[in-house]
Amino acid sequence: MKNPRPLLGISAGDPAGIGPEVTVKALALPEIYEICRPLIVCDAFIIEQMTAILSVDLKINRVKHPQEGIYRHGTLDVLEMNFIQPASFAFNVVSAMCGAASFAYVKKVIELASANLIDGTVTGPIHKEALHLAGYPYAGHTEIYGSLTNTRDYTMMLAEKDFRVVHVSTHVSLREAIERTKKERILSVISLADHALKTMGIDKPRIAVAGLNPHAGENGLFGDEEILEIIPAIDAARQMGILADGPHPPDTIFPKLKGGLYDCVVCMYHDQGHIPTKLLGFTYNALLDKWENLSGVNITLGLPIIRVSVDHGVAFDKGGKGEAQPESMIEAIQQCARFALNNSNAHAAETKD
């Protein structure tokens, strides 16, 4: 009988940042093992260092295959990668070695999920400059997943609990983002959001579409993208039976999302969605000069495999200090487990039918 706890591969992120730390902190919680079987993909040397820094009583179980894991609280199952040279390693340093390691971790969880050896993937933060130094010119995780799974039609969803946004474009200039605001792409993102929300258990998702321009264009006064591209996409989505409406002024739609009127907002570019989501999930204390909360997750929609990520960066100012907040990693694992379980149930229902 299939184990009801999904098996999740966790790529620990850039070893020099806080990814390994938040991973260990999350897996120190017994409740994580009640919902999934977590497998860390990393150099065991790094995870051992983190358990010592954090003074946690967790054993390391090195494995070469997911089936070798113990998956019980108190033991960290680590798929040994052997990319880091201990004598050359340092926290809080951008390096080609760590860039290559972080890419290898991501590549491995993608391969395992694509081969159905794990049920979902969770990713820790990576550093773009380190990736580029290692010879991997990707803009981020989303682009790596799209490339390695040969997926063209995908998008990013950010979620802070029930506050969810999806993006028509992400890691491009603002000028290019405007050029990418096209009916076909907007319709695709609306469809991807509708499918994902149904997978989350929302039977009839209510999707709002933000405008690109101030006041959603004001009937062409401040731009015509709404008239030429966004409204036709919304009309096409409605014809498909999707509960989409808009375009709404970008400065007023997010309070309505927060208030529960919608399940998700389709945003036209990166910062339009990231700023309100991180305003809710991130808390900075200026008096203490520290982040007190980093919650929220990043979900890639449209992939043939499940991918959920933390919604923060490597924080090289904190690497190895034991001060990182693990809320986003905890939430990412919880969301991934939920997705994997729902997918498993949906597959079982399809097979039965």
C-alpha positions in Angstrom: 0.0 0.0 0.0 1.3 3.5 -0.9 2.5 5.4 2.1 -0.1 8.2 2.9 2.7 10.6 3.8 4.1 12.0 0.5 7.8 11.8 0.0 9.3 15.3 -0.6 12.7 16.2 -1.9 14.1 19.4 -0.3 16.9 21.1 -2.2 18.6 23.0 0.6 19.6 26.1 -1.6 23.0 27.9 -1.7 25.1 26.3 1.1 26.6 29.6 2.1 23.2 31.2 2.8 20.3 30.4 5.2 18.7 27.6 3.2 20.3 24.7 5.1 19.6 26.4 8.4 15.8 26.9 7.7 15.7 23.4 6.4 17.1 21.9 9.6 14.9 24.1 11.8 11.8 23.1 9.9 12.7 19.4 10.2 13.4 19.7 13.9 9.6 20.0 14.3 7.9 16.6 14.9 4.6 17.8 13.2 6.5 18.0 9.8 6.9 14.2 9.9 3.2 13.7 10.5 2.4 15.1 7.1 5.3 14.0 4.9 8.6 12.1 4.5 11.3 14.8 3.9 14.5 14.0 2.1 17.2 16.8 2.1 19.2 17.0 -1.1 22.5 18.6 -0.1 26.0 17.9 1.1 25.8 16.1 4.4 28.8 18.1 5.6 26.7 21.3 5.4 23.7 19.8 7.3 26.1 18.4 9.9 27.5 21.9 10.4 24.0 23.3 10.8 23.0 20.8 13.4 26.1 21.7 15.4 25.5 25.5 15.1 21.9 25.1 16.1 22.7 22.6 18.9 19.9 20.3 17.8 19.9 16.6 18.6 19.3 15.3 15.1 21.1 12.3 13.6 22.3 12.4 9.9 21.3 9.4 7.7 23.3 9.6 4.5 21.5 7.9 1.6 22.1 7.3 -2.1 18.4 6.6 -3.0 15.1 7.9 -1.6 14.1 4.4 -0.6 17.0 4.3 1.9 15.5 7.0 4.1 14.2 6.4 7.6 11.7 9.4 7.6 11.2 9.6 11.4 11.5 12.7 13.5 15.0 12.8 15.1 16.8 11.7 11.9 17.6 13.9 9.0 17.7 11.9 5.8 20.3 13.5 3.4 20.8 12.5 -0.2 24.6 13.0 -0.2 25.7 15.2 -3.1 29.5 15.7 -2.4 29.8 19.0 -4.2 31.3 21.1 -1.4 35.0 21.0 -0.5 35.1 21.7 3.3 38.5 23.4 3.2 37.2 25.9 0.6 33.8 26.5 2.1 32.7 29.7 4.0 29.3 31.0 4.9 28.1 34.4 3.5 30.4 34.2 0.4 29.3 34.2 -3.2 31.2 31.5 -5.0 31.1 29.3 -8.1 31.4 26.2 -5.9 28.2 27.0 -4.0 26.5 28.1 -7.2 27.3 24.7 -8.8 26.2 22.9 -5.7 22.9 24.7 -5.4 22.2 24.0 -9.1 23.0 20.3 -8.6 20.6 20.1 -5.7 17.8 21.6 -7.7 18.6 19.4 -10.7 18.5 16.3 -8.6 15.1 16.9 -7.0 13.7 17.6 -10.5 15.1 14.3 -11.8 13.8 12.4 -8.8 10.3 13.9 -9.2 10.3 13.4 -13.0 11.1 9.7 -12.4 8.3 9.5 -9.8 10.8 8.6 -7.1 9.5 11.5 -4.9 6.0 13.1 -4.8 7.0 16.8 -4.7 9.9 19.2 -4.5 10.6 22.0 -2.1 13.4 24.5 -2.8 15.6 26.6 -0.5 16.9 30.0 -1.7 19.6 30.2 -4.4 21.8 33.1 -5.4 21.7 34.2 -9.1 25.3 35.6 -9.1 26.7 32.3 -7.7 24.7 30.4 -10.3 26.2 32.6 -13.1 29.7 32.2 -11.7 29.2 28.4 -12.0 28.1 28.8 -15.6 24.3 28.5 -15.1 22.8 31.8 -16.5 19.2 31.3 -15.1 17.2 34.2 -13.6 15.9 31.9 -10.8 14.3 28.7 -9.8 11.2 29.1 -11.9 13.3 29.3 -15.1 15.4 26.3 -14.1 12.3 24.2 -13.5 10.8 25.3 -16.8 14.0 24.5 -18.7 14.8 21.1 -17.1 11.2 19.9 -17.4 10.8 21.2 -21.0 7.8 23.3 -19.9 7.0 26.5 -21.8 3.6 27.4 -20.2 4.3 28.1 -16.5 3.9 30.9 -14.0 4.8 31.9 -10.5 2.2 31.9 -7.7 3.1 33.7 -4.4 1.0 32.7 -1.4 0.8 34.1 2.1 -1.9 31.9 3.5 -5.1 32.7 1.5 -3.5 35.8 -0.1 -2.4 34.5 -3.5 -1.1 36.2 -6.6 0.1 34.9 -10.0 2.2 36.6 -12.5 2.0 37.2 -16.3 5.8 38.0 -16.2 8.4 37.9 -13.5 12.2 38.3 -14.0 12.3 40.7 -16.9 12.7 44.5 -17.1 9.6 46.7 -16.7 9.8 47.6 -20.3 9.8 44.0 -21.4 7.0 43.2 -18.9 4.8 45.7 -20.7 5.6 44.1 -24.0 4.7 40.7 -22.6 1.2 41.8 -21.5 -0.6 39.9 -24.3 -4.0 38.2 -24.4 -2.6 34.7 -25.0 -0.2 34.9 -22.0 -2.8 36.5 -19.7 -5.4 33.8 -20.6 -2.8 31.1 -20.0 -2.0 32.5 -16.5 -5.7 32.8 -15.6 -6.2 29.1 -16.7 -3.1 27.9 -14.7 -4.4 29.8 -11.6 -7.9 28.3 -11.9 -6.5 24.8 -12.2 -4.1 25.2 -9.2 -6.8 26.7 -7.0 -9.0 23.7 -7.8 -6.1 21.4 -6.9 -6.0 23.2 -3.5 -9.6 22.2 -2.9 -11.4 25.4 -4.0 -14.3 24.2 -6.2 -15.1 27.5 -7.9 -12.1 29.8 -7.7 -12.8 33.6 -7.9 -10.0 35.2 -9.9 -9.5 38.9 -10.2 -7.2 40.3 -12.9 -5.3 43.5 -12.2 -4.8 46.2 -14.8 -1.3 47.1 -16.1 -1.8 50.9 -15.9 -2.9 53.3 -13.2 -6.7 53.1 -12.7 -6.6 50.0 -15.0 -6.1 52.4 -17.9 -9.2 54.6 -17.2 -10.9 53.5 -20.5 -7.8 54.2 -22.5 -6.8 57.5 -20.9 -3.7 56.1 -19.3 -2.9 53.3 -21.8 -4.7 50.9 -24.0 -3.3 47.5 -22.9 -6.4 46.8 -20.8 -8.7 47.4 -23.9 -6.5 45.6 -26.4 -5.1 42.6 -24.4 -6.4 42.2 -20.8 -10.2 42.5 -21.3 -10.2 40.1 -24.3 -8.3 37.6 -22.2 -10.8 37.9 -19.3 -13.7 37.5 -21.8 -12.1 34.3 -23.2 -11.6 32.9 -19.7 -15.2 33.5 -18.9 -16.2 31.6 -22.0 -14.2 28.7 -20.7 -16.3 28.8 -17.5 -13.6 30.4 -15.3 -14.9 33.0 -12.7 -12.5 35.8 -13.8 -13.2 39.5 -13.7 -11.5 42.8 -14.2 -9.3 44.5 -15.0 -9.2 46.1 -11.6 -7.1 49.1 -10.6 -3.9 47.7 -9.1 -4.0 50.0 -6.1 -7.4 48.7 -4.9 -7.6 45.1 -5.8 -5.3 43.7 -3.1 -7.4 44.9 -0.1 -10.3 43.0 -1.7 -8.2 39.9 -2.0 -7.1 40.2 1.6 -10.7 40.7 2.6 -11.8 37.4 1.0 -13.6 38.6 -2.1 -11.3 36.7 -4.3 -9.1 33.6 -4.1 -6.3 35.0 -6.3 -5.2 38.0 -8.3 -3.5 37.8 -11.7 -0.7 40.4 -11.7 0.9 41.8 -14.8 4.5 42.0 -13.7 6.9 41.0 -10.9 6.6 43.8 -8.3 2.9 44.3 -8.8 2.4 40.9 -7.1 5.5 40.6 -4.9 5.2 43.9 -3.0 1.7 43.3 -1.4 2.5 39.7 -0.7 5.7 40.4 1.1 4.2 43.3 2.9 1.9 40.8 4.5 4.4 38.0 5.1 7.6 39.8 6.0 8.1 41.7 9.3 11.2 43.9 9.8 12.1 45.4 13.2 14.2 48.6 12.7 15.0 48.9 16.4 16.6 45.4 16.4 17.8 45.7 12.8 16.4 42.2 12.0 13.7 40.4 10.2 11.3 38.9 12.7 9.1 37.0 10.3 9.6 35.7 6.7 6.5 33.8 5.7 4.9 33.0 2.4 5.7 30.6 -0.4 6.4 30.5 -4.1 4.6 27.8 -6.2 5.4 27.2 -9.8 2.2 26.4 -11.8 2.0 24.5 -15.0 4.9 22.1 -14.4 4.6 18.3 -14.7 6.0 18.0 -11.2 5.2 19.8 -7.9 7.4 22.7 -6.8 7.0 24.9 -3.8 9.7 27.3 -2.5 10.5 29.6 0.3 9.7 33.2 -0.6 12.9 34.8 0.5 16.6 35.0 -0.5 19.8 33.5 0.7 20.4 36.3 3.3 24.2 36.1 3.2 24.3 38.4 6.2 22.9 35.6 8.3 24.4 32.4 7.0 25.8 30.2 9.7 24.6 32.4 12.5 21.5 30.4 13.6 19.3 33.5 13.4 17.2 32.7 10.3 13.4 32.5 10.6 12.1 29.2 9.2 8.4 30.1 8.8 8.5 30.2 5.0 10.3 26.8 4.8 7.7 25.3 7.2 4.9 26.7 5.1 6.5 25.5 1.8 6.7 22.0 3.1 3.1 22.0 4.3 1.9 23.4 1.0 3.9 20.9 -1.0 2.6 18.0 1.1 -0.9 19.2 0.6 -0.4 19.5 -3.2 1.1 16.0 -3.4 -1.6 14.4 -1.3 -4.3 16.1 -3.4 -2.6 15.0 -6.6 -2.4 11.5 -5.3 -6.1 11.4 -4.4 -7.0 12.9 -7.8 -4.9 10.3 -9.6 -6.5 7.5 -7.6 -10.0 8.8 -8.5 -9.1 9.0 -12.2 -7.7 5.4 -12.1 -10.9 4.2 -10.3 -13.1 5.9 -12.9 
